[in-house]
Amino acid sequence: MRILVTGKYEPEYNRNLVLLRGLQARGIELIEFPYKKRGRQTRSRIIELVENCDLIFLPSFTHLDVPFVRRISKKPLVFDPLISRYLSKVFDYKAVWKYSPRALKNYLKDLRAFKRSDLLLADTLSHKEYYTERFGIDPKKIAVVHVGMHSGDFYQKVPLKKNESKIIIGFYGSFIPLHGIDKIISAAKLLEKRNDLEFRLYGDGTGFEKVQEQIKKFELKNVILEGWIEYHALNEAINSMDICLGIFGDSLKAELVIPNKIYHYAACGKPVITADTKGIKELFENEKDIELIENSAESLANSIIKLADNPEIREKIGKNACDLVTTGYNEKMIADEFLNAVKRIIAKEL
């Protein structure tokens, strides 16, 4: 099978990286053509490249490229939105009023891309159901392909690094509303008298300044902002943590997804605490391979105390999570999910 991968996409973005490396590992020939402008030269190049391909794949966030590519070729087109622009901008970031023309515009951008694809990918069953209910997409046209992780990039280091003086509670991310960083900071405040606990937050982004303000306001000494961390350094950072924190946002988007970081933490054999959501529970089981909590700072603080004071529970949950992710959701397994889905459209079963 030969696949043309195109659109204004980032090859090294985690979702794309896992899937594309997995496909290559399965012997699939990928013709990659990421472009920066939708114009005549790009159109001509796609026409040239697609001629000997079996299908076209548009990776994450290429919503606006779907109509452009669809006009160029009638080859089977697979689109992986990863998110709904409408859901993210209107209900997650709350940057657009839901009854405004901009909200409608984002809804239509989603709808056009979804409708003009032959196959739409969703990272969870919950996300698939959202696309069906909100946009009227036939569920037969949507395939679940999980985010997963790359086994060569995330793995448990042996021997494990021991933090003798502190128990490290770690998080990494871009500090977007989905992450609910405010609850992490509030939990740190509740636990500030525990001298054996230290919070290390990696990353920056839209909410970084607000986090700095919260830390200053609360006069917290138990929170360290490590700043941005490169992808290649994440495995080492995660392996230095004792307890890892997932997402604690309050939006519908938080209810639907299983973010990259959950897979990465699990692959490193770390116990993860995250909000109890529909999406997470599709793969993980509470108190077996994850710690699910009511979405509040108080519940988070209580769960941290539980794991901090019970190393045997930490070890059990981390091991189970590692077994689950490394065997079922590595790059090759994710590629298999993709291939099983696209074989249907090549066979014209959709």
Secondary structure, 3 states (H helix, E strand, C coil): CEEEEEECCCCCCHHHHHHHHHHHHCCCEEEEEECCCCCHHHHHHHHHHHCCCCEEEECCCCCCHHHHHHHHCCCCEEECCCCCHHHHHHHHCCCCCCCCHHHHHHHHHHHHHHHCCCEEEECCHHHHHHHHHHHCCCHHHEEECCCCECCCCCCCCCCCCCCCCCEEEEEECCCCHHHCHHHHHHHHHHCCCCCCEEEEEECCCCCHHHHHHHHHHHCCCCEEEEECCCHHHHHHHHHCCCEEECCCCCCHHHHHCCCHHHHHHHHCCCCEEEECCCCHHHCCCECCCEEEECCCHHHHHHHHHHHHCCHHHHHHHHHHHHHHHHHHCEHHHHHHHHHHHHHHHHCCCC
